[in-house]
Amino acid sequence: MRHPERDISPTASAEGAAERRDLAGRPGGRALPLSAARKALAVAEVELRKLRRDPTELATRAIQPVLWLTVFGEVMTRARTIDTGGTPYLTFLVPGVLAQSVLFIAIFNGISIIWERDLGIVHKLLASPTPRASLVLGKALGGGVRALIQAVVVLLLAILMGVHLRWNPLDVGGAVLLVLLGAMVFSTFSLSIACIVKTRERFMGVGQVLTMPLFFASNAIYPTSLMPGWLRLISRVNPLTYQIDGLRTFLLENGAVVPLGLWTDFGVLTGTLVALVGVASRLYPTIVR
């Protein structure tokens, strides 16, 4: 009786052994972290190619932050009803609108996995030796780059409106990192939701339901000191609050109104991202079931 494993050629066996050594990160192959990072970057590159083919998505999503700054921001500046600690309200609002635009782009990023499942792409990815975490991180990184493009639009609009921001290279670099990190957090959260609901219709409904509570239960348009106690507690577990706090610290002349601290901001966002990557990596294969 012939055994299948005996029919494998020596070349194929050697290649398979090399690939297994590569995945395990043992000598004779690339280290596992480097290989996983390379594959995550490849997935992110695929996501960005989609954006080049249809850039109208960013143009349509830019309408909302424009309205928030030109309409809501100008009106509330004249009303002077929100105490921002001496910071002009429009200046106070810019980091909040910036984070909001990041949230609104990232929270719907997960719908792409539903399209890919219907096209059979997810099945091929799951059959490949690519780690699930690399697939999740690649998609999250692609969403982060999309958010950076949107952030440029918001900041250019703020300049045109005469908002004074800090343009020190270190501050700008920190703000860019926060935008990227926050977008990856909400993109991964979105991917987890897509794996649970599994249909485009349900996903769009859940996404619409989640964006507004996340936005209003943060310090985007008012300081947390003005919130009732129960809402302040919710804002403390809302990652968007920490992203906005860090953006205000980097971009505003006098920092945030009630700064939580950059170590806290980066720590919460990084910890949330790690946890969500673990959850999404486990849920990723269930999208095809």
Helices and strands as residue ranges (DSSP letters): G 4-7, H 10-24, H 32-53, H 56-61, H 63-67, I 68-73, H 74-79, H 89-106, H 111-119, H 121-127, H 132-160, H 169-197, H 200-216, G 224-226, H 229-236, H 239-251, H 262-283, G 284-288
